């Protein structure tokens, strides 16, 4: 269990750093395209960190990690089925999953501050709930 705890703690530390760099949502409309792309990358990194934690918990508990085109969605669904994550937290994280998909396939010019603002505003609360739920594996 020690290795799992260390891996989860390392991912949580990375996510903590992401949150420190995140600007307030009120600033988003005033950011350049380049700066907005940076915020989008941080949101993307946040969700990647969440997925990394899920994968570590799955590996430790010998739960198969989904593969295929929809593995990202299946991963979060499986986390709920395995009681790693609550349905409420899944709903909150689902917004970041959807953004991760959008960001991975979009151009920086397709980013709009008003669509990203709710994600930035809710990031702290979403992360707190996730961290609370994942703490049972530490």
Secondary structure by P-SEA (a helix, b strand, c coil): caaaaaaaaaaaaaaaaaaaacccccccccccaaaaaaaaaaaaaaaaaaaaaaaaaaaaaccccccccaaaaaaaaaaaaaccccaaaaaaaaaaaaaaaaaacccccccccccaaaaaaaaaaaaaaaaaaacccc
